Amino acid sequence: MFGKNIRCLPENPVLPPRAPVLSYGAMQTQREFALANQLTPQMEQAAEREGVPPQKILRGLKSGKIVLLKNNRRPVQPLAVGAGMLTKVNANIGTSQRSSTLRAELAKLRACEKYGADAVMDLSTGGDLDKTRKTLLAQTRLVFGTVPIYQLMCAGRGELDGAALLEIIRKHCAQGVDFITVHCGVTREVAALLRRYPRVTGVVSRGGSYINKWLQKTGRENPLYERFDELCAIAYEHDVTLSLGDGLRPGCLADAHDPAQLKELEILGKLTRCAWRRNVQVMIEGPGHVPYDQIVKSMRLEKKLCHGAPFYVLGPLTTDIAAGYDHIAGAIGGTLAAVNGADFLCYVTPAEHLGLPDIEDVRAGIMASRIAAHSADLVKYPERTAAHDLAMARARKSLDWDAQISLALDSAKAREVRRAKGQNLKECTMCGDLCSMKEV
């Protein structure tokens, strides 16, 4: 059932309460320290940011239900993602082979910081990828992710060279990347299911599509799957979190929860246990396009099959026809997903399915996802979030416009609208003297 080189996956694997400390050398990962019941400065920093006791972070790292995103060689504030943590937002930037420059992507990076993204991923496929990645890493203190297989794809390699891909992964990790997307679950078994049950939109993940085409052509196994032990050793050395990629995420509502997607998720759950046994942190990537009434099922299925590992979702989008407004479709799905178990929302911009996002698309995508994340956190963690909304309500009642603008998620946008709509009036121009908030 599994490749012969995946030695950490015995038949019906059962993980002990405390995974064994493997002899890679001195302790390297936050999970490893947690298993030894040792609080670290990184756990304490993350706990302070979250407003929770450090022991909560430690327990989550031990169980695998929390990841602490931070390369052990990069000076960045660690980001806690998972059970009991506030819902986080990631923003994707990066050059393409048709458009954009490093200068433009640096401007987008500034926008990610300005508008409150918790993390950023460099998905560059055009220009000098090494220079772009190193420059972006040097210019931000946001948690930073990449998809290393893109660099292999851009090198023009028709063959999926496992050794070359692992060297690229090693380079990304050594440069300070905090988490990497790796499509380990796109296997020969999954490829066979895609042939047996054809999809409307096929494989929409770039990395997943590349691997699947190679599998279909050669009949050989995915080297990321076969050499998962080596991948874990690289991630362990730098305490890089493996974001097990959803290479089979549905690209339309009609493809949601098909046999190939479900089989990939099952495989990712088994690889999660494998990584945990090597004291490597793991989160799981998820859909995609999902009908609204199936989102709860999707979240619960991931938590069950992947043993409660943090779930990182793209959207999910609740309709296929929101072109130009996909950030709204993603926010609708993202809110429901986060209420029911999703821990990390990857933003969707208005340019999704249409073209490379510009700065305004980045702004709109981040704000839509932040609204979704906060709306979900009001349900999950009202003791840590509701005071903000209550303060806004009181500011509205007292017609305190300065306070309202200050409390808004996007204060600059609120100020722009207020200035354009009559900032010198005590009330707003919607109701004027009929304002219900005015004291009688």
N, C-alpha and C positions, 0 to 999 in steps of 0.2 A: 504493500500500500504506500509506503514511503520510500524515498531514495535510500540506497544502501549507505550513503555517507552521512545521513542524519542519525548519528549514533545516539542522540539524546532523546529519541522518540521510541521507546520500547513499546511492545504491544500493550494496549490499555494502560498508558502511563498514569501513575498516581504520584502526585507531588506531595512530599512530606510537609508538615507544618512549617518547618524551617529548611529551605533549600540548602544543600551543602555548599560551603565556601570552597570554590575551586582554586587551584593553585596557579593563578595567573601572576602571582607576585603579591605585593602589598595591596591592601584594599583600595579599589579604584572608584566604585560606583556608590551613589547614594543608597541604592537598594541594599548593597552589601553592608554598609554601615548600619542601616535600619535593622537588618537581620541580626546584627550583633548588638542591637539595642543601644547604639551609640548616636546621640543627637549630634548634628553637625551645624556649623554656622549657616550653611545653605538651607537646612531645614528651618532654622530659627528665622532667617530672613524671609523665607516664603510664608511662614506662619504669621509673622508680623504684617506682611502685605495682605494676607487673607483675613486677618482678625480672628485666628483660631489658635488653640494651644499647639506648640511644636510637637507634642506627642501625637496629635492627630495626623500630622504629616508623616511622622515615623511609622505609625500603624498602617497608614495607607500605602507607603512604600513597601512595607513587609508583605502586605496582601497582594500587591500589584495593582490595587485600585486607584493609586495615585502615581503619577510620574512627576519628577522634578526636572524640568527642561533646563539643562545647563551643561555645556561641555566643560569638563574639569580643567581646561586650559584657557578659558575665555572669561574676562572680567565683565560679567553680566549678572544682573539680579535674577536669581532662579525663579522660574515660573511653575507653580504647582497646578496641575491639571488632573481632575478626576473627582472621585466621590467626596462630597462635602465641600468642594472648592467652588468658588464663583465660576460661572460659565465664561470661557475665554474666547477671544476672536483673533483669527489669523487673517492676514492680507497677503495675497500673491502679487508679486511684481516680476519683472524680468524682460529682457530683450527677446525679440523674435527674429526669424530669418528674413522677414519682410519689412520690419519696422522697428523704431525706437533706437536710442543710443544710451550709452552709459550715463551721460548727463541727464537725460530724461528719466532714467530709472532712479537716479539719485534724488531727483525732485519728487518722484513718487514715494521714495523712502521717507523723505521729510514729511510728506502728507500722511503716511502711515503713523508716524510719531505724533504729528499734530492732532490727528483725529482719533487717537486712542486705541489703535490696534495693540494687542498684547504680544503678537509675534508677527514675523514676516517670513515669507518663503521666496527664494530666488528661483524662478522657473525659466531662466534664460536659455534660449536656444540659438541666439544669433550673436556674431562678433566673437571677441576673445572671452570665452567663458571663465577662464581662470582669473583674468584681470577683473572682470565684472564682479565675480563672487568675492574676491579678496578686497576690492574697493568697498563694496556694500557692507561687508563684515566690519571693516575698519571704521565705517562712518556711522555705525548705530550701536546702541546698547539694547535694542530689542532682541528677544530670543529669535534665533535664525534657523531656518530649515532649507533643505534642498532636495532635489530628486536626482541623484547621481547618474542614473541610467540615461538621462538626457544628454550628458556629455559623451557617453559612448555612442548614442544615436547620431549626434552631430558630427562625430568623427568619421561618419560614412561607413561604419562597419556593417556589412551585411550579416555577419555571423555574431551571435551572442557569445562573446568571449568572456567566460567566467573570470579568468585570471585578470584580464584587463579591467573588468567592471569592479572587481574587488580592490584593485589598485586605485581606481578613481574614488571609490568609497573611502579608502584609507586616506587619500589626499584631502577630501572634503572634511573628514573628521579631524585630521591633524591641523587644518586651517582654522578650526574653531566652530564649525557648524554644530548646533545644539541637537537637532533631530533630522533624520533623513527618511524619506519615503522609499521603501523597497518593496517591489511587487513579487513577494516570495510565494504567494498562493496561486499564481497562474501556472498550473502544472499540466502535464500531459492528460491527466484525468479530467481536468477542467476543460482543456481544449477539445477533448472528445465530446463533452456535453454541449459545447458551442456548435459542433458539427451536427449533433443529433437534434438540438433544439435551437434553430436559427433565430436570431434577434432582428428586430426592426432596425435598430441603429448600430448593431454590431458591438464592437469594443471601443468605447469612447475615450478611455484612458490612454494617453500617448505611450506611457511605459508599458501598460498592459497589452496594448495593441501590438507593440514592437515584439514583446516576448511571445504573444500568441501566434503571430505570423511565423516567427522562427520555429516554434514548436510544430505548427502545422506543416511547415516545409521539411523539417528534418526528422521529426519523430523522436528527437532527443529530449531530455529533461531540462527544466529551468535550472541553470547553475546556482541561482540564489537560493533555490530550494535544496539542491543537492549539497551545496557547500554552506549551509546555514550555520554550522559550527564556526567556520572561518569568519563569517559575517559577524557573529556574536563576539568573537575574540577582538575584532576591530572596534566594535561599539563599546565593549567593556573597557578597553584601554583608555578611551577618552570620555567615558560615561555619556555617550551619545545615545539618545532614545531612538529605538527603531519604531518608526511609524509604518506598520504593516499595511501596505497600500491596497486599496480596493481596485485592482486592475479590471475587475468585472462589474464595476458600479453601473447601474442602469443609466442609459443616456436618454431614456424617454419613459413615460409612465407604463407603456405596454410591456417593457422589459423588466420591470421591477420584480424582484424575488423569483427570478427564473432559476432552473436547476444549477446553472453554472455559477451564478452569484452565491447561492446558498452553499454550494460545495466549497467555493473559495473561502467563505467565512468559516466553515468547519475546519478547513486546513489551517487558517490563521489562528484559530483557537488552540490547535495542537502545537503550532509553532510558538505561541505565547508561552505555554508551559516550558517548552524547550529553552526559550530565552531566559525565563525566570530561573531555571536551574543553573544558568550561567551568570546569574546576578546582573542581567541586562534589563533595562527598563523598556517597556513596550506600551504603545497605544495602537488602536485599531482604526483604520480609516473606513468610512461608510458612504452611503449613497448621498447624492445622485438625484435622480428624479423618482419620486415615490408618491402615489396617490395619498391624499390627506388621511384617508381612513386606514391606511396601512403603515403609517409612520410609527405609531405606538408599538405595533407588532415588530417592526424592524429594529427599534431600539432595544426592546426586551430580548429579542433573539440574539443580538450581538452580545448583550451582557451575559446571557446564558451560555452561549457557545464559546465565548472568549473569557469566561471566568471573572467577569467584572472589570476587565481592563478598560482604561479610559477610551471613550469613543469620540472620534474626530470626524465630523460630517461636513460634506459640501452641500450646503443648503439645509435639508433637501428641498428641491423645487417641487411645488405641488401642482404645477400645470406646465405643459409644453408650449403654450402659445403666448407667453408674456415677453416676447422678444422686445428689448429696450427697457423692460421693467422686471427683468429676472431677479434683480436684487430684492424686489418686493415679494415675489414668489418664494425666494429663498428665505426671507425673513419669516414669512408665514409658516413654512415648514420647519425652520430652525427653532422657532419658539416652542412648537409642539414637541420637537425632538429633544430639546434641552429639558423641558419639563419632565420628560419620560426617560432620561438617562444620558443623553448626549452631553459631553463635557467640554467640547472644543468646536466652535463653529468656524469653518473656512468661509470667508465672505464670498458673495456672488455680486458682480457689478452689473450695471445696466448694459455693459458691452458684451456680457456673456453670450456666446453663440454668434456674435456679430463681428468682433474685432478685438484688437489689443486695447486694454483700458488706458485712458488718460488720467490726469490728476483728478478731474471732477468725477470720473467713474470710480476711482479709488475712494474718494471722499464719500460718495453715495453708498458704495458697497460696505465700507466700514461702519457708517452710521446705521444702515439698515440692520447689519448683524449685531451691532451694540444694542440697538433697541430690542432685538429679538432676545439677546442674552440677558439683558436687564429684566425684560418682561418675565422670562422664565425664572430668574433668580428671585423675583418678588414672590413667586409661588414656592420655590424650594427653600429659600433662606431669607424670609421676611425680616428676621431679627437683625440682619446685616444690610438690608437694602431699602426697607420701607421708609426709613427716616428721610431719605432723599426726596421721595415723592411727596411725603407729608409737608416737607419744607416748601416745595413748589406750590402745593395747594394753598398753603397759608400766604405765600407771596402773591398768588393770584387773587385771593380774597381781599388782600390789602392794596391791590393794584400797585405793588412794588415792582416796577419794571426792571430796575437794576438787579434785584434779587432773582427775578425770573430768568433773566438772561444769564446770570452767573450760574444758576442751577441747571440750565439746559444741557443736554448731552453735547450739543454743538452750539456753544455760546455765540460763535461768530455768525452762524446762520440765523440764530434768533435775533441777534443785533441787526443784521442786514434786513430782515423782514420788518422788524419794528421801525427801523429808520425809514424804510420805503412806504410804510403804511400809517404814518402819522405819529412820530415819536414825541411830538410836543403836546399831545393830548393826554389828559389824565387817564381816560379810558381808551379802548381800542376803537378803530373806525368801523368795526362790525356792528356794534350796538349803540355807540355814542351815548347820548343822555339816557337811553333805555338799558344801560348796563346793569345787569342783575347783581354785580359784585359791589356796586357803589353803596355806601352806607346811607340809610334813609335818615 
